[in-house]
Amino acid sequence: MRQATGTYGGRSAQERRAERRERFLRAALEQFGDRPGYRASSVTGLCEAAGLSTRQFYEEFRNLEDVLTQLHLLVNDRTEQAVLRALADTAGRAFEPRIAAVLRAYVTAATDDPRRLRIAFVEIIGVSAELERGRLVRRRRWVDLIVAEAEAAVRRGEAAPRDYRIAATAFIGAVNGLLHDWTAEQFRATLDQVVDELVALLLGVVRPPAR
């Protein structure tokens, strides 16, 4: 199918398509991340929420799973950028204040919008083998970051040398579970309390108390 390439209303065809795609993604963030949820959504309902046609939908996406995949990538990219800024801001600092800044950036970015949190930790689970592979790829990137920071602490003499991959994987699982339960109001805590608890947990992994 040939795509229009001219301008209309002062905007190029590429700009109009980018705007339509953004409208679909905004509508999907609302529907998948709140009500009715991904599994109860439909292409027709999403198009109605976006104010666009099903023809326009299929010009941008293959199906609803494709939309969910794109949202998952965007949510993770947003959180990752916040963490990378924290890493840049704390370059050269010791492990404890550095990891505290990183965890605060992660928690703040991951929980500032309950819809994004639901997409990252709930709606993405069990949809398909392809989405699960993508989720695990992203999870490995977070594990790699923790391992890299732990190994840097070893080189600075702040931690004992060992293989930190299993511990980092367990820590990432604990982070995800804690944030999900916190935002679901399974317990009451401030942002500072959540960050402090995660910092203490990670320090316990990297610098366990002597027996």
C-alpha positions as CSV (number, residue, x, y, z in Angstrom):
1,M,0.0,0.0,0.0
2,R,1.5,3.3,-1.0
3,Q,1.7,5.9,1.7
4,A,0.8,9.6,1.0
5,T,4.0,11.7,0.9
6,G,2.6,15.2,0.3
7,T,1.8,18.0,2.8
8,Y,-1.7,18.7,4.1
9,G,-2.6,21.5,6.5
10,G,1.1,22.5,6.7
11,R,2.2,19.1,7.9
12,S,4.0,16.3,6.1
13,A,2.5,12.8,5.8
14,Q,5.3,11.7,8.1
15,E,4.3,14.2,10.7
16,R,0.7,13.3,10.5
17,R,1.5,9.6,10.9
18,A,3.7,10.4,13.9
19,E,0.8,12.3,15.5
20,R,-1.7,9.5,14.9
21,R,0.8,7.0,16.4
22,E,1.1,9.2,19.5
23,R,-2.7,9.4,19.8
24,F,-3.0,5.6,19.6
25,L,-0.3,5.2,22.3
26,R,-1.8,7.7,24.6
27,A,-5.2,6.0,24.3
28,A,-3.5,2.6,24.9
29,L,-1.7,3.9,28.0
30,E,-5.1,4.9,29.4
31,Q,-6.9,1.7,28.4
32,F,-4.2,-0.9,29.1
33,G,-2.8,0.9,32.2
34,D,-6.2,1.6,33.8
35,R,-9.6,0.3,32.6
36,P,-10.5,-1.9,30.9
37,G,-6.9,-3.3,30.9
38,Y,-5.1,-4.9,28.0
39,R,-6.9,-8.3,28.0
40,A,-10.4,-6.6,27.9
41,S,-9.4,-4.0,25.2
42,S,-10.2,-4.2,21.5
43,V,-8.9,-2.5,18.4
44,T,-12.4,-0.9,17.9
45,G,-12.4,0.4,21.5
46,L,-8.9,1.8,21.2
47,C,-9.7,3.5,17.9
48,E,-12.7,5.1,19.5
49,A,-10.7,6.3,22.4
50,A,-8.0,7.7,20.1
51,G,-10.6,9.3,17.8
52,L,-9.1,7.5,14.8
53,S,-10.2,4.8,12.4
54,T,-9.3,1.1,12.3
55,R,-7.7,1.6,8.9
56,Q,-5.4,4.2,10.5
57,F,-4.7,1.7,13.3
58,Y,-3.5,-1.0,11.0
59,E,-1.3,1.5,9.1
60,E,0.7,1.8,12.4
61,F,0.4,-1.5,14.2
62,R,-0.2,-5.2,13.5
63,N,-2.4,-5.8,16.5
64,L,-3.0,-4.8,20.1
65,E,0.0,-6.9,21.2
66,D,2.2,-4.7,19.0
67,V,0.8,-1.6,20.8
68,L,1.5,-3.2,24.2
69,T,5.0,-4.0,23.1
70,Q,5.7,-0.4,22.1
71,L,4.2,0.9,25.4
72,H,6.4,-1.5,27.4
73,L,9.5,-0.2,25.5
74,L,8.6,3.4,26.1
75,V,7.9,2.9,29.8
76,N,11.2,1.1,30.3
77,D,13.1,3.7,28.2
78,R,11.7,6.5,30.3
79,T,12.8,4.8,33.6
80,E,16.2,3.9,32.1
81,Q,16.8,7.5,31.1
82,A,16.1,8.7,34.7
83,V,18.6,6.1,36.0
84,L,21.3,7.1,33.4
85,R,21.0,10.7,34.5
86,A,21.4,9.7,38.1
87,L,24.5,7.6,37.2
88,A,26.0,10.6,35.4
89,D,25.2,13.0,38.3
90,T,26.9,10.7,40.8
91,A,30.0,9.8,38.8
92,G,33.0,9.2,41.0
93,R,31.0,8.9,44.2
94,A,31.1,6.0,46.7
95,F,28.7,3.0,46.2
96,E,26.2,3.9,48.9
97,P,25.3,7.5,47.9
98,R,25.5,6.5,44.2
99,I,23.2,3.6,44.5
100,A,20.8,5.6,46.7
101,A,20.5,8.2,43.9
102,V,20.0,5.5,41.3
103,L,17.3,3.8,43.2
104,R,15.5,7.0,44.0
105,A,15.5,7.9,40.3
106,Y,14.2,4.4,39.4
107,V,11.5,4.4,42.0
108,T,10.4,7.9,41.2
109,A,10.2,7.3,37.4
110,A,8.6,3.9,37.8
111,T,5.8,4.9,40.1
112,D,4.9,8.5,39.2
113,D,2.2,7.2,36.9
114,P,0.2,4.1,38.0
115,R,-0.7,3.4,34.4
116,R,2.9,2.9,33.4
117,L,3.6,0.8,36.4
118,R,0.7,-1.5,35.6
119,I,1.9,-1.9,32.0
120,A,5.5,-2.7,33.2
121,F,4.6,-5.1,36.0
122,V,1.1,-6.5,35.4
123,E,-0.3,-6.2,31.9
124,I,2.9,-7.5,30.2
125,I,3.0,-10.8,32.0
126,G,1.8,-13.9,30.2
127,V,0.7,-12.3,27.0
128,S,2.9,-14.2,24.6
129,A,6.3,-15.9,24.3
130,E,7.6,-12.9,22.2
131,L,6.6,-10.3,24.8
132,E,8.1,-12.5,27.6
133,R,11.4,-12.6,25.7
134,G,11.3,-8.8,25.4
135,R,10.5,-8.4,29.1
136,L,13.4,-10.7,30.1
137,V,15.8,-8.8,27.8
138,R,14.9,-5.6,29.7
139,R,15.2,-7.3,33.0
140,R,18.7,-8.5,32.1
141,R,19.7,-4.9,31.4
142,W,18.7,-3.9,35.0
143,V,20.6,-6.9,36.3
144,D,23.6,-6.0,34.3
145,L,23.5,-2.5,35.7
146,I,23.5,-3.7,39.3
147,V,26.3,-6.2,38.6
148,A,28.4,-3.5,37.0
149,E,27.9,-1.2,40.0
150,A,28.8,-4.0,42.4
151,E,31.9,-4.9,40.5
152,A,32.9,-1.2,40.4
153,A,32.5,-1.2,44.2
154,V,34.8,-4.2,44.4
155,R,37.5,-2.4,42.4
156,R,37.2,0.5,44.8
157,G,37.6,-1.8,47.8
158,E,34.0,-1.2,49.0
159,A,32.8,-4.8,48.4
160,A,34.2,-8.3,48.4
161,P,34.8,-9.9,45.0
162,R,32.3,-12.5,44.0
163,D,29.8,-13.3,41.3
164,Y,26.9,-10.9,41.9
165,R,24.6,-12.0,39.1
166,I,22.3,-14.2,41.1
167,A,22.1,-11.7,43.9
168,A,21.4,-8.9,41.4
169,T,18.6,-11.0,39.8
170,A,17.0,-11.6,43.2
171,F,17.3,-7.9,44.0
172,I,15.5,-6.8,40.8
173,G,12.7,-9.2,41.5
174,A,12.4,-7.8,45.0
175,V,12.3,-4.2,43.7
176,N,9.5,-5.1,41.2
177,G,7.5,-6.9,43.8
178,L,7.9,-4.1,46.4
179,L,6.9,-1.3,44.0
180,H,3.8,-3.3,42.8
181,D,2.6,-3.9,46.3
182,W,3.4,-0.3,47.4
183,T,1.4,1.3,44.5
184,A,-1.4,-1.2,45.1
185,E,-1.5,0.1,48.7
186,Q,-0.7,-3.2,50.3
187,F,1.3,-1.2,52.9
188,R,1.8,2.4,53.7
189,A,5.1,4.0,53.2
190,T,6.7,7.2,51.9
191,L,8.9,7.4,48.8
192,D,11.9,8.0,51.2
193,Q,11.0,4.9,53.2
194,V,10.8,2.7,50.1
195,V,14.1,4.0,48.8
196,D,15.8,3.6,52.2
197,E,14.6,0.0,52.4
198,L,15.9,-0.8,48.9
199,V,19.3,0.8,49.6
200,A,19.6,-1.3,52.8
201,L,18.6,-4.4,50.9
202,L,21.2,-3.8,48.2
203,L,23.9,-2.9,50.7
204,G,23.1,-6.2,52.5
205,V,23.7,-8.0,49.2
206,V,27.0,-6.2,48.3
207,R,28.3,-5.8,51.9
208,P,26.8,-8.6,54.0
209,P,27.5,-8.3,57.8
210,A,30.4,-10.4,59.0
211,R,29.4,-13.6,60.7
